[in-house]
Amino acid sequence: MTDITITLEDGPTGGRYVAVVDGHEAEMTFSKAGTSRIIIDHTAVPKELAGKGVGIALVKRGVEDARKNGVKIIPLCPYAKAQIGKHPEWQDVLA
């Protein structure tokens, strides 16, 4: 797997993490629930990027940013919820 560059697009009520790999865009969107929580509501990885680790990289970046900013995550997106559940070292960011 090559390095995956992830960009954060952050707005007042939410935002998204975006990765463009081989010309294809993957994203993980979130809403803000106050100043101390985010709700991850959707992760989309096109079939062209399946198996390249892009989805897990998006979730990992969200976890790292939450930890760095003292924010808790409510993972409503089934993919993000499953990935956070598989990584005990990420449990500290759950709301």
C-alpha positions as CSV (number, residue, x, y, z in Angstrom):
1,M,0.0,0.0,0.0
2,T,1.3,3.4,-0.9
3,D,1.0,6.5,1.3
4,I,-2.6,7.8,1.3
5,T,-2.9,11.5,1.6
6,I,-6.0,12.6,3.4
7,T,-7.4,16.1,3.4
8,L,-9.8,17.5,6.0
9,E,-12.6,19.8,4.8
10,D,-13.9,21.3,8.0
11,G,-17.0,23.6,8.3
12,P,-19.0,25.0,11.1
13,T,-21.5,22.1,11.3
14,G,-19.5,19.2,9.8
15,G,-17.1,18.2,7.2
16,R,-15.4,15.4,5.5
17,Y,-12.1,13.6,5.1
18,V,-11.1,13.0,1.5
19,A,-8.5,10.7,-0.1
20,V,-7.8,10.8,-3.8
21,V,-6.0,7.7,-5.0
22,D,-5.3,6.8,-8.6
23,G,-7.8,9.5,-9.7
24,H,-10.6,8.1,-7.5
25,E,-12.1,10.0,-4.5
26,A,-13.0,8.3,-1.2
27,E,-14.6,10.2,1.7
28,M,-15.7,9.9,5.3
29,T,-18.3,12.6,6.3
30,F,-19.1,13.8,9.8
31,S,-21.4,16.2,11.6
32,K,-20.5,18.2,14.7
33,A,-22.5,17.6,17.8
34,G,-21.5,20.6,19.8
35,T,-17.9,21.4,20.4
36,S,-16.8,18.1,21.9
37,R,-18.3,15.4,19.7
38,I,-18.5,14.4,16.0
39,I,-20.8,12.0,14.4
40,I,-19.2,9.9,11.6
41,D,-22.2,9.3,9.4
42,H,-20.9,8.0,6.1
43,T,-17.8,6.4,4.5
44,A,-17.6,5.9,0.8
45,V,-14.8,4.1,-1.1
46,P,-15.3,3.5,-4.8
47,K,-14.9,-0.1,-6.0
48,E,-11.7,0.9,-7.8
49,L,-10.0,1.4,-4.5
50,A,-11.4,-1.7,-2.7
51,G,-8.7,-3.6,-0.8
52,K,-6.2,-0.7,-0.9
53,G,-6.7,0.4,2.8
54,V,-8.3,3.7,1.9
55,G,-11.4,3.2,4.1
56,I,-9.4,2.2,7.2
57,A,-7.0,5.1,6.6
58,L,-9.9,7.6,6.6
59,V,-11.2,6.2,9.9
60,K,-7.7,6.2,11.4
61,R,-7.2,9.8,10.5
62,G,-10.6,10.7,12.1
63,V,-9.5,8.9,15.3
64,E,-6.1,10.6,15.4
65,D,-7.7,14.1,14.9
66,A,-10.4,13.4,17.5
67,R,-7.7,12.4,20.0
68,K,-5.5,15.4,19.1
69,N,-8.5,17.8,19.5
70,G,-10.0,16.3,22.6
71,V,-13.2,15.3,20.7
72,K,-15.3,12.1,21.1
73,I,-16.7,10.2,18.1
74,I,-20.2,8.8,17.7
75,P,-19.8,6.3,14.8
76,L,-23.2,6.0,13.1
77,C,-21.6,4.8,9.9
78,P,-21.5,1.0,10.0
79,Y,-18.0,0.8,8.5
80,A,-16.5,3.3,10.9
81,K,-18.2,1.7,13.8
82,A,-16.9,-1.7,12.8
83,Q,-13.4,-0.5,12.3
84,I,-13.3,1.3,15.6
85,G,-14.7,-1.8,17.3
86,K,-11.9,-3.9,15.8
87,H,-9.2,-1.6,17.2
88,P,-9.0,-1.6,21.1
89,E,-6.4,1.2,20.9
90,W,-9.1,3.5,19.4
91,Q,-11.8,2.9,22.0
92,D,-10.7,6.0,24.0
93,V,-12.3,8.3,21.4
94,L,-15.8,6.8,21.6
95,A,-18.5,9.0,23.0
